[in-house]
Amino acid sequence: MNRDIWYGISMYIPDEYPAMEGKSMVIGQWHQDARWGYPPLSQNYDVTNEELLIYLIPARFWTSSDGTKHYSQKRGLWKIKDFKQNVWHDLIYNIKWTGDDNGYFKVWHNGVQKIDFKGLTYIPGDTVGPFLKFGLYQMSAAASKSQTHVIYFDEYRRGNSYERVDPAQNEKMNKTNQ
């Protein structure tokens, strides 16, 4: 909590991944203390639109300069377009988890920065810090139980700089050391 943290991961979505008629599926999430019941940050995949949807729940709440508290469903949702199937995607996250307005949340997709948010990144009141869960999670009963969903994850790292967690850099180093 309240410090600069970097995460890097590669993911691959095969073309057999089934479309779900405008629905998306959670493919990774950072959770906080279980009493809150939902993650402050999650990634969803929308195969129909080839988009990675990133939800930052605390970003939906903010206080204006006059002290008025606000809520919006539109704040805290980013769409990374061209998240195509049959291609490895490298994602890097830089986050300062905090229940105060001095947090930040940045995301790079294949080396290009897509998100630069400043503000609340964690639901106030929890001091434990987040834990990460990668994998598929479907909240809707609309998902067919007969369909198989597969996503591959590789090169996950947590560190203190972009270079330390960059999946592309780590892949180059692995090939050099072979």
Order of alpha helices (4+ residues) and beta strands (2+ residues): beta-beta-beta-beta-beta-beta-beta-beta-beta-beta-beta-beta-alpha-alpha
